[in-house]
């Protein structure tokens, strides 16, 4: 806490940039809608199946597009106008939740319909998420990037609190289908801002990828990662953090229902506590002094996540469960934005879209793998054994990549 500062000076505040203000408002509104839908959607799947295995299957299939499309999306990001591309994605993102709302309202919805529509949204997200990350570097100077990405994380995690909170109210006092309609509407402001208000005036000399040169593009990234071991190992550590840490939250409906005997309202509240912890973590990054050793910071954050998962596994009291979810959320907001900014600061412009797409693959693309493993293991060996294994693997791999390898000159 000794590095915590109470305010941002005008000189290092990305909010003084008008385009960034429009971006962060649209980003916040769209992700609030997304978290409303995510919370309602997970509970809808659980109500349709009452199965940990089906929860894992749903998360695997809904996130699978991130695995198969993310690197290709990085090529598109480096090839086309990023603002126009992001605007188109915002427009098409309106339709999957709109259709899901109609199906749910008229009681026509099935597990596979929910999964298919989530798959379509996942295809859009495979391009949307890395594009948002890279687009920030076009509207703010590089010296503001870490703060800007932390503002984005703060916006995202504030949405993570408000989204489940609103979802809990809607589930309790309204209907599930209303959550999906609200998500569809939430993309409209972002689309309007990108189309009519945000104008990127900063002209970067980005080395465009010519059509038909995908093979050369893969080789160029391979050679870069071969030279830059730190970049590669941060990406690997991010994948490990996701698979054995972040995806453990897919087990929260089971913890809420089977361990504590509670329902959808409490699940939404627990999801909000995760977001509250993430907001606190992002706030420390924003208002704290610059992080001088980001590799060390990532390693410490992994330890914090491991302690949160361990406590969640061992202590059955509801209030302690809330506390440990707060710790887990705190670790998310301290790991992903810092890893992201490290990669962007150390990657040349013409490769940034592809490198951040690999980061997105590690960040989001590993979710289906981790979710499927979590659901499968929880179904086979039980919830507590699954969480214990996750803590062991999380610590083992990140101690290796972030601590032991940092001791070598090549890292």
Secondary structure, 3 states (H helix, E strand, C coil): CCCECCCCCHHHCHHHCHHHHHHHHHHHHHHHHHHHHHHHHHHHHHHHHCCHHHHHHHHHHHHHHHHHHHHHHHHHHHHCCHHHHHHHHHHHHHHHHHHHHHHHHCCCCCHHHHHHHHHHHHHHHHHHHHHHHHHHHHHCCHHHHHHHHHHHHHHHHHHHHHHHHHHHHHHHHCCHHHHHHHHHHHHHHHHHHHHHHCCCCCCCCCCCCCCCCHHHHHHHHHHHHHHCHHHHHHHHHHHHHHHHCHHHHHHHHHHHHHHCCCCHHHHHHHHHHHHHHHHHHHHHHHHECCCCCHHHHHHHHHHHHHHHHHHHHHCCCHHHHHHHHHHHHHHHHHHHHHHHHHHHHCCCHHHHHHHHHHHHHHHHHHHHHHHHHHHHHHHHCCHHHHHHHHHHHHHHHHHHHHHHHHHCCCC
